[in-house]
Amino acid sequence: MDDEIKCIEEIKKGNKKSFENIIKKWQKKIFNYFYKNIFNKHDAEELTQELFLKLYNHIYDYDKEWKFSTWIYRIAYNMLIDFKRKNKNIIICIKIVWFNLLFCINLEICKIIFVIFYRVNRKV
């Protein structure tokens, strides 16, 4: 935690290398958080990049009294809620398809159906 506070203080002074250290430490954790909640690698990568942009742009809002992990996960949680709100119909459809896939006899056919369904719904 002290390392993160030191990094943030350095970032506030203009040291971009310190921000790279925060990215290296947190990128995988944040990506996994998004991926576990939306089941799409591309969207999880996009949200992860967006989170670090927000983090950098709002670094002056960080109060060193807060635990850094709580702050970064709160930002991620809020972004996830926004993402799900914007993509509500797609997410519901994907969950229905995954449920149906669990009971499908031929897994290869189920995978093809899922890919087609997902691509069609992503264009909406």
C-alpha positions in Angstrom: 0.0 0.0 0.0 2.8 2.4 0.8 4.3 1.7 -2.6 1.1 2.7 -4.3 0.8 5.9 -2.3 4.4 6.8 -3.2 3.7 6.0 -6.8 0.6 8.3 -6.7 2.6 11.1 -5.2 5.2 10.7 -7.9 2.5 10.7 -10.6 1.0 13.9 -9.2 4.5 15.4 -9.6 4.6 14.4 -13.2 6.5 11.1 -13.1 4.8 8.9 -15.7 7.1 5.9 -14.9 5.3 5.6 -11.6 2.0 5.2 -13.4 3.5 2.4 -15.5 4.3 0.6 -12.2 0.7 0.9 -11.1 -0.5 -0.5 -14.5 1.9 -3.4 -14.3 0.7 -4.3 -10.8 -3.0 -3.9 -11.4 -3.6 -4.6 -15.1 -4.1 -8.3 -14.8 -6.2 -8.1 -11.7 -8.5 -5.5 -13.2 -8.8 -7.4 -16.5 -9.7 -10.6 -14.7 -12.3 -8.7 -12.7 -14.0 -7.4 -15.9 -13.6 -10.7 -17.7 -15.2 -12.7 -14.9 -18.2 -10.4 -15.0 -18.8 -10.0 -18.8 -17.2 -13.1 -20.3 -15.8 -11.3 -23.3 -12.0 -10.8 -23.7 -12.3 -7.8 -26.1 -14.7 -5.9 -23.9 -12.7 -6.7 -20.8 -9.5 -5.4 -22.5 -11.4 -2.2 -23.6 -12.7 -1.6 -20.1 -9.3 -2.2 -18.5 -7.7 0.4 -20.8 -10.5 2.8 -20.1 -10.1 2.3 -16.4 -6.5 3.3 -16.5 -7.2 6.4 -18.5 -9.8 7.4 -15.9 -7.4 6.6 -13.1 -4.7 8.8 -14.7 -7.2 11.6 -15.4 -8.6 11.5 -11.8 -5.4 10.8 -9.9 -5.7 14.1 -8.1 -9.0 12.9 -6.7 -7.3 10.1 -4.8 -7.1 10.7 -1.1 -4.2 8.8 0.6 -6.5 8.0 3.5 -8.3 5.6 1.2 -7.1 2.1 0.5 -5.9 2.1 -3.1 -7.4 -1.3 -3.9 -10.8 -0.2 -2.7 -10.6 2.9 -4.9 -9.5 1.2 -8.1 -12.1 -1.6 -7.6 -14.8 1.0 -7.0 -14.0 2.6 -10.3 -14.0 -0.8 -12.0 -17.4 -1.7 -10.4 -18.9 1.6 -11.5 -17.6 1.1 -15.0 -19.0 -2.5 -15.0 -22.5 -1.3 -13.9 -22.4 1.3 -16.8 -21.3 -1.3 -19.3 -24.0 -3.7 -18.2 -26.6 -1.0 -18.3 -25.6 -0.1 -21.9 -25.4 -3.7 -23.0 -28.3 -5.2 -21.0 -30.1 -7.0 -23.9 -26.9 -8.5 -25.2 -25.9 -9.8 -21.8 -29.3 -11.3 -21.2 -29.2 -13.1 -24.6 -25.7 -14.4 -24.0 -26.7 -15.8 -20.6 -29.7 -17.6 -22.2 -27.5 -19.0 -24.9 -25.0 -20.2 -22.4 -27.7 -21.9 -20.3 -29.0 -23.6 -23.5 -25.4 -24.7 -24.4 -25.1 -26.5 -21.1 -27.8 -28.9 -22.1 -26.9 -29.3 -25.7 -25.8 -32.8 -26.8 -23.3 -31.7 -29.5 -20.9 -29.2 -28.1 -19.4 -28.2 -31.4 -22.8 -27.3 -32.8 -23.5 -25.3 -29.6 -20.3 -23.4 -30.0 -21.1 -22.5 -33.6 -24.6 -21.3 -32.6 -23.2 -19.2 -29.8 -20.6 -17.5 -32.0 -23.3 -16.7 -34.7 -25.7 -15.5 -32.0 -23.1 -13.3 -30.3 -21.9 -11.7 -33.6 -25.4 -10.9 -34.7 -26.3 -9.3 -31.3 -23.0 -7.4 -31.1 -24.0 -5.5 -34.3 -27.2 -4.3 -32.8 
